[in-house]
Amino acid sequence: YPHEFSGGQRQRIGVARALTTNPDFIVLDEPTSFLDVSVQAQILDLLLDLQKELDLTYLFISHNLAVIEHMSNRLGVMYLGRLVEIADKQRIYGHPAHPYTKALISAIPTLDPEKKRGRIVLSGDSPSPVSIPTGCRFHPRCPYARENCKYEEPSLNAVFQDQYASCFYPLV
């Protein structure tokens, strides 16, 4: 019975079931969220081994930024169901452009007690997904918001070209 398997065993069964159709692309939605750290590492290693062995492409969805950094080459950051930034892993983690991405990256704990990271704390509460703000969804919490942010949303074309960042900063 399913309840007789551990979380790690259930994840391995889920991976095996996904592989039965010999896919090229697999969507992994929070595949390690309820697993302890050691089992989580085993599942991630299994997924990476399978990716190399079977030449798979993953869409890896997670709230755990450390896991995303370990698993991804390119990533997108979403806020209230919209992409706000998409780029290579090195650019996102090294030089995030969007204020929300900056706040997320600043919240990642560091293992080096000597290394201080400037924590960015966003003001206000996150809006309800039922009542999404008009214009840029992030404008109520954005320290760089201008009047036009309330009415204009950055275009997806600009997001995918990594050229949209200037709309989040005041004009000089």
N, C-alpha and C positions, 0 to 999 in steps of 0.2 A: 504494500500500500504506500502511496506517496508520503503520508505522514511518518512513515518509518525511516525515511531517508534524512540525512543531515542536510543542512543548507548547501554545503559544498557538493554533496552527491547530487542534489536536485539541479544545481547549476550545470554540472557535468552532463547530466541527462538532457537538460535543455540544449546544451551545445551539440550533443550527439544528434538530437532530433533535428536541429537546424541544419546539420551537415548531411542528413539523409537525402536531401534533394540535390546535392552537389552544387551549391550556390556559388556565385562569384562575389556576391554582396550580402552582408548580414547586418541587420540593425540590432545593436546591443543597447537596450534601454536599462540603465542602472544595473548592470549584471553582477555587481559585487556589493550592492548597498547594504544588505543584511548579513554579510559574512564577517567573521572576525578577521583580523589583519593577516594571520598566517594563511588561512584558507583563501582570502582575497588575493594574496600574492601567488598562490598556486594556480588559481583560475586565470589571473592575468598572464602568467607565464604560459599556461596552456593555450590561451587565445593567441598570444604572440607566436608560439611555435606552430600552431595550426595556420595562422596567417601566412607565414613563410612557406610552410610545407604545401599548402593548397592554393597559394597565390590568391588569398581572399582580400577583399576590401571591406572595412568595417565603418559603419556610422556608429560611433561610440557616444552615448548620451549619459552624462553624469553630473552630479553637483560637486563631486570630489575633484578639486583642481589638481591634486597630486597624482591621482590616478589618470586624469586626462593628460597631464604632462608626460607621464610614463607611456601611455598608449598611443598618442596622436602625433602626427606630423604637421597637420594643418587643423585649425579649430575655429569654430564660430562661437561667439558669446551672444546669448539671447537675454533680452529683458522684456518681460510681459509678452512673450510669444513672438518677438521680432528679433531678427539678427541686428545687433548693434556694431559688431566688429567681426571680421573674418580675415585670417592671415596665417602665415606659417607660425609654428609653435615658438620659434626663437623670437620673432617680432612681438608676439602677444605677451610672452613672459618677460622679455627684455625691455620692450618699449611699447606698452599698451597705449592706444590712442584715445579710446573712449573713456570718459570719466567713470562709468560703471565698471568697465574692465579694470581700470586702475584700482578702484575700491576693492574688487574681488581679489586681485593679485596681492594687494596690501594686507589682506586678511589671512593669507597662507602662513601658517606657523613656520618658523625657522628652527632648525635643529641646533644652530650655533647661538649660544646665549650671548656671545659678544656682538653678534650682528644685529643691529637694531633696524627694523623696518618701519618706515613712517606709515602708521595705520591711518587710512582714510575712512572717516566715519561719515556716511551720508546723512544729510538732514532730512527730516520728515519721515513719514511712513510710506511704504511701498503701496501704490494704488491698488485697488481691487481689480482683479482680472475681469470682473463683470462690468466695471465702470472705468474703462481705459481712457486716460487723458487724450485730448485731441492733439494733433501735431506730433512732435517728438514725444514719445511715451515717457521719456526720462526727464523731460523739462521740469516737472515739479521738484525734483531732487537734485538737479544739475547745478553745480556752482558756476557754470559758464553760460547758463540759459539767457537768451535774449528774447525780446518780444516776439520775433518771428518764429521762435521755437514752439510757441503755443499753437501755431497754425500750420507750420510746414514740417513735414517729416522727411528726413534724409532719404534720397532715392536708393533703392537696392542696387542699381547699377553703380552708384558711387561707392556703396559699401563693398561690393565685390572687387572693385578696383583699388581698394585701400586709399582712396583719395577724398573720402568724406570727412576726415577728422577735423578739418578746418571749421566746419559748421558748428563744432562744439566749443570753440574758443572765441573769446571776444575779439573783435576787429582791432588791430593795432593802428 
